[in-house]
């Protein structure tokens, strides 16, 4: 059944209030990967929990324990579990989202303060860290809840909520919670399907439904040698330099064309057949879309199918940065005593972090041995997540297809996505139910980049989509 016209009008008429609430959320710098911001992730959990309770959600904060990050013992932020409705005659859908964000500083290249939501009326954009990943989508669900709460209307389905604060750092502690609560009598017992709104359209035109995600293996490789930083004029060409070793190692990982040089990684994935290639050929996406989103004409190929498969169904390796290196302005001439490089591999079935790690470690150890260096090498896997693929013909997807057509007037593209949401596969395996990714944002939102944004139209129409999906879900036959 379609969503009530009153609901759609309500979302439109409350746009300003919804944007203000998003601004309040963005203002909390809930950076999970930075120990100095751990208190802010806790503050974000408290803020979101209070918002949910005001909208009639029965919530509880779940302690996920502690973990070690960068050598520091830290408390994990709590997961928020919530429930609305317990009608055995209705379907029960589990909603997942995360309230932590990527690091951001204006000096990174932002045009605005990252943690102040800027409403650009000219472009129709909401600019701020977390606006599209994933605070905007979470608040889309709150917008749906607010309509029903204020109008004292029951939801068409039972809702179970699971929001966490460590997704950007590997969802530490969440897998155990999901497995435990998925057992008989657990909080998630009786869930019929799962919906996650934490991904994006391929472009700026066409809504999508996502049925696959790449996994992730994230590594830190460290080279250390001298007991302290050294003067290059005194020690240059007299000692093995950690930075030189590290640069050599990073250069053995991947080619400029994206080919992974770690033996066995690319070879683990079977090539696509012609039928699968047709799926990518039919998507509403072009090389121009890739380059528009990237902000430059730098696509690896002019072959649309090859580029799309590189994003969706092939593994990729990216080098993210170097710690311990000199980066400020000036002419510092130090030889760093210890430097670390960080890189990740995006995984696809049948790859898993467990299968990939020994290949990575063996490769780096062998490459380091060829350098003849007296420095010390350390390889750490910081976190990882398995890839996931779902059945896009399931009734959960059919409901989302109808909702998308109702809100946007067009059928969605069906995609696999390049990003990683570690808990997706855990939900699928633990609950044994279909998991759907229902995006709110566009392909040019820049979720992990500078000037992250969410279009106002996507925030508002996306809120309508989330609510309409619940109504279509209630009506569709299992």
Buried (B, 14 or more C-beta within 10 A) or exposed (E): EBBBEEBBEBBEEBBEEBBEBBBEBBBBBBBBBBBEBBEBBBBBBBBBBEBBEEBBBEBEBBEBEEBEBEEEEBBBBBBBBBBBBEEEEBBBBBBBBBBBBBBBEEEEEBEBBBBEBBBBEEEEBBBBBBBBBBBBBBBBBBBBBBBBBEEEEEBBBBBBBBBBBBBBBBBBBBBEBBBEBBEEEBBBEBBBBBBBBBBBBBBBBBBBBBBBBBBBBBBBBBBBBBEEBBEEEEBEEEBBBBBBBBBBBBEBBBEEEBEBBBEBBBEBBEEBEEEEBEBBEEBBBBBEBBBBBEEEEEBBEEEBBBBBBBBBBBBBBEEEEBBBBBEEEEEEEBBBBBBBBBBBBBBBBEBBBEBBBEBBBBBBEEBBEEBEBEBEBEBEBBBBBBBBBBEBEBBBBBBBBBBBBBBBEEEBBBBBBBBBBBBBBBBBBBBEBBBBBBBBBBBBBBBBBBBBBBBBEBBBBBBBBBBBBBBBBBEBEE
